[in-house]
Amino acid sequence: MGGMVDSTGFCAPSTGNIVKGNALHWFRHGLRLHDNPALNHAVCRCVEGSSASGRLFCLFVVDRSRFELPRDEAHNVRMSAARHRFLHDCLRDLDDSLRQRGSRLIVALGDPVKVIPQLLTEWRIGVLTYEKDVAPYSMERDALVNKFAMEQGVEVYVQHSKTLYDLDMLKDKSGGRIPLTYNGFQKLTAQAGRVAKPVALPEGPIPGPDENLISEEHKQWIDTNEYVANTPLLFPGGETEALKRLETSLSDPKWVANFEKPKTSPNSLDPSTTVLSPYLAMGCLSPKVFWHRLADIYARHPKHSVPPVSLHGQLLFREYFHAVGYTTDNFGRMEGNAICKQIPWDRNDELLDAWEYSRTGYPFIDAIMAQLRMEGWIHHLARHAVACFLTRGDLWQSWEQGASVFEKYLLDGDWSLNISNWLWLSSSAFFYQYFRVYSPISFGKKTDPNGDYIRKYLPVLKNMPHKYIYEPWTAPKEVQMRAGCVIGKDYPMPIVDHAVASKQNMQKMKVAYEIQANRISSNSKKKGNSKSGDPPIKRRRL
Ligand SMILES: Cc1cc2nc3c(=O)[nH]c(=O)nc-3n(C[C@H](O)[C@H](O)[C@H](O)COP(=O)(O)OP(=O)(O)OC[C@H]3O[C@@H](n4cnc5c(N)ncnc54)[C@H](O)[C@@H]3O)c2cc1C
């Protein structure tokens, strides 16, 4: 009998017009063969028992309403050419790996809510499997697909494998209230027990799709356009690259054992952290594999660093933010988000554009944004610097605007992680020391006094003497002319005076915090809840 096999335990009756052993594994994120329990389930259903004649159809649906293809640099789309290229690499690599096992990837075009039901019927699928995704768009889409599948008697098998733990299990263990502090979250994971070992894909060939059931339209590979295909990519996509990068990152066990995040550099020319995030975000690398490889190294180096600063600590941040994002209503925006401070940000598209396109007049900020646009990855502290600058530090623009710019360019763009970190940096949630602001001048100098990073990403400043590289507007006119960069002509004057703007913004933050505290206290008095002074936090997704 077909039916839903997940926490609901629901089983719908089979309609009979399906081949029980035919499985469709729907790749979305989780673009890998290793440690992919939903894929394993599909493979097992094809090759085991009475349904040994089953076929596995591996599918990726390119939803053009969300993945509009960029045609040129100026064409403003939701996802940059580099992000598209990365995804394209991931799909090619997945197809290669499946072919080595006797199968292949089918890439379809269209709205998954329409495409999947159509293909479930056409391919006479008995079981649909996929990795659970917790972004709101995905959950809405998946609910519609599940409903159709179950009505048709198709078994639906869904697994959390994007995270170290099953997020539903963490939600249940916390009584539906994921702790809002890192320490609290660590305690919760300690109660949840050890991180499970990764699972291996069953050995042997994978039965490929029944080509007779595949229409001409779905026999063709959906390729990307020339502009995207020719976009240079520093970090190529795919599971093969991910596993290679994991090996390189862990090749110096001492470095791994001594890793402490704040001590890494935001502006070194070679990344000072692993750059595994794009591979984790697209699911080319399993977080459990990463976790256990680290655990093996720690076991051989008893004096290793520990959370929050260690690499295990970074993976716990990732877990924490996924869990909070999963259990908070309206997490992706300020309004209606109960854990987010309500702050009256301005909306000024000129300032936002100047920030996005490296025209703030602060070389450190502009170089970081240039690296983001060109390469799709920037260091964590560089993200801190530009996020603080855009919001509470200097420009007083909403974190929601910043998050959508990041989402466009980041190869590791991930809904929960991006939103959480923007909430943190704008002092809207998790972190409340709004009076601690990054200086767009002195912060970068600490790790790169010569400004080599700025010279690389802002070539217009490459000949500026190092004395002026972080504040070129202070250079005498003759120096600017000798450097071939006249400020106000070749490179902009600072868009705001940091010393003035940051002070004014701190005052605005103070007022916003006070208004919110007063509102909370008067609400709780009205409700007669004078004991704690806190309103009950209502942040569950229904
Ligand atoms: C404003 C802002 C937006 C961000 N948006 C994203 C995003 O969309 N996607 C994303 O993966 N990370 C995001 N981060 C978190 C962090 O900057 C990146 O995960 C990290 O820099 C990736 O580089 P790495 O792989 O070398 O990290 P490492 O230091 O090598 O850490 C290993 C892994 O731990 C995880 N990790 C590390 N730091 C964090 C963190 N603060 N939050 C969540 N996970 C973390 C990542 O998966 C990372 O690959 C954001 C940070 C800020 C400040």
The ligand as an SDF file (V2000), in Angstrom:
LIG
                    3D

 53 58  0  0  0  0  0  0  0  0999 V2000
   24.9070   38.8020    7.4140 C   0  0  0  0  0  0  0  0  0  0  0  0
   25.3180   37.3600    7.2940 C   0  0  0  0  0  0  0  0  0  0  0  0
   24.6660   36.5170    6.3940 C   0  0  0  0  0  0  0  0  0  0  0  0
   25.0340   35.1660    6.2930 C   0  0  0  0  0  0  0  0  0  0  0  0
   24.3900   34.3660    5.3770 N   0  0  0  0  0  0  0  0  0  0  0  0
   24.7230   33.0400    5.2910 C   0  0  0  0  0  0  0  0  0  0  0  0
   24.0730   32.1820    4.3520 C   0  0  0  0  0  0  0  0  0  0  0  0
   23.1640   32.5850    3.6070 O   0  0  0  0  0  0  0  0  0  0  0  0
   24.4810   30.8880    4.2790 N   0  0  0  0  0  0  0  0  0  0  0  0
   25.4720   30.3920    5.0860 C   0  0  0  0  0  0  0  0  0  0  0  0
   25.8300   29.2150    4.9700 O   0  0  0  0  0  0  0  0  0  0  0  0
   26.0640   31.1840    5.9990 N   0  0  0  0  0  0  0  0  0  0  0  0
   25.7350   32.4810    6.1300 C   0  0  0  0  0  0  0  0  0  0  0  0
   26.3640   33.2750    7.0540 N   0  0  0  0  0  0  0  0  0  0  0  0
   27.2090   32.6320    8.0680 C   0  0  0  0  0  0  0  0  0  0  0  0
   28.7030   32.5520    7.7950 C   0  0  0  0  0  0  0  0  0  0  0  0
   29.2070   33.7960    7.4500 O   0  0  0  0  0  0  0  0  0  0  0  0
   29.0630   31.5280    6.7390 C   0  0  0  0  0  0  0  0  0  0  0  0
   28.4470   30.2920    6.9880 O   0  0  0  0  0  0  0  0  0  0  0  0
   30.5760   31.2880    6.7090 C   0  0  0  0  0  0  0  0  0  0  0  0
   31.2690   32.4870    6.5740 O   0  0  0  0  0  0  0  0  0  0  0  0
   30.8970   30.3490    5.5930 C   0  0  0  0  0  0  0  0  0  0  0  0
   32.2730   30.2090    5.4090 O   0  0  0  0  0  0  0  0  0  0  0  0
   33.0120   28.8610    5.7510 P   0  0  0  0  0  0  0  0  0  0  0  0
   32.3340   27.7210    5.1110 O   0  0  0  0  0  0  0  0  0  0  0  0
   34.4430   29.0680    5.4400 O   0  0  0  0  0  0  0  0  0  0  0  0
   32.7890   28.7720    7.3260 O   0  0  0  0  0  0  0  0  0  0  0  0
   33.6000   27.9700    8.4670 P   0  0  0  0  0  0  0  0  0  0  0  0
   34.0630   28.9690    9.4530 O   0  0  0  0  0  0  0  0  0  0  0  0
   34.6090   27.0850    7.8370 O   0  0  0  0  0  0  0  0  0  0  0  0
   32.4740   27.1360    9.1760 O   0  0  0  0  0  0  0  0  0  0  0  0
   32.0470   25.8280    8.7810 C   0  0  0  0  0  0  0  0  0  0  0  0
   30.5730   25.8270    8.4970 C   0  0  0  0  0  0  0  0  0  0  0  0
   29.8210   26.2110    9.6380 O   0  0  0  0  0  0  0  0  0  0  0  0
   28.6450   26.9140    9.2310 C   0  0  0  0  0  0  0  0  0  0  0  0
   28.6700   28.2680    9.8130 N   0  0  0  0  0  0  0  0  0  0  0  0
   29.7370   28.9810   10.1720 C   0  0  0  0  0  0  0  0  0  0  0  0
   29.3570   30.1640   10.7100 N   0  0  0  0  0  0  0  0  0  0  0  0
   28.0230   30.1750   10.6730 C   0  0  0  0  0  0  0  0  0  0  0  0
   27.0480   31.1150   11.0860 C   0  0  0  0  0  0  0  0  0  0  0  0
   27.3530   32.2790   11.6620 N   0  0  0  0  0  0  0  0  0  0  0  0
   25.7560   30.8230   10.8690 N   0  0  0  0  0  0  0  0  0  0  0  0
   25.4030   29.6570   10.3120 C   0  0  0  0  0  0  0  0  0  0  0  0
   26.2760   28.7190    9.9060 N   0  0  0  0  0  0  0  0  0  0  0  0
   27.5710   28.9770   10.0990 C   0  0  0  0  0  0  0  0  0  0  0  0
   28.6950   27.0120    7.7170 C   0  0  0  0  0  0  0  0  0  0  0  0
   27.8980   25.9950    7.1730 O   0  0  0  0  0  0  0  0  0  0  0  0
   30.1610   26.7940    7.4160 C   0  0  0  0  0  0  0  0  0  0  0  0
   30.3980   26.2580    6.1540 O   0  0  0  0  0  0  0  0  0  0  0  0
   26.0390   34.6470    7.1440 C   0  0  0  0  0  0  0  0  0  0  0  0
   26.6790   35.5040    8.0390 C   0  0  0  0  0  0  0  0  0  0  0  0
   26.3330   36.8400    8.1040 C   0  0  0  0  0  0  0  0  0  0  0  0
   27.0390   37.7120    9.0980 C   0  0  0  0  0  0  0  0  0  0  0  0
  1  2  1  0
  2  3  1  0
  2 52  2  0
  3  4  2  0
  4  5  1  0
  4 50  1  0
  5  6  2  0
  6  7  1  0
  6 13  1  0
  7  8  2  0
  7  9  1  0
  9 10  1  0
 10 11  2  0
 10 12  1  0
 12 13  2  0
 13 14  1  0
 14 15  1  0
 14 50  1  0
 15 16  1  0
 16 17  1  0
 16 18  1  0
 18 19  1  0
 18 20  1  0
 20 21  1  0
 20 22  1  0
 22 23  1  0
 23 24  1  0
 24 25  2  0
 24 26  1  0
 24 27  1  0
 27 28  1  0
 28 29  2  0
 28 30  1  0
 28 31  1  0
 31 32  1  0
 32 33  1  0
 33 34  1  0
 33 48  1  0
 34 35  1  0
 35 36  1  0
 35 46  1  0
 36 37  1  0
 36 45  1  0
 37 38  2  0
 38 39  1  0
 39 40  1  0
 39 45  2  0
 40 41  1  0
 40 42  2  0
 42 43  1  0
 43 44  2  0
 44 45  1  0
 46 47  1  0
 46 48  1  0
 48 49  1  0
 50 51  2  0
 51 52  1  0
 52 53  1  0
M  END
$$$$
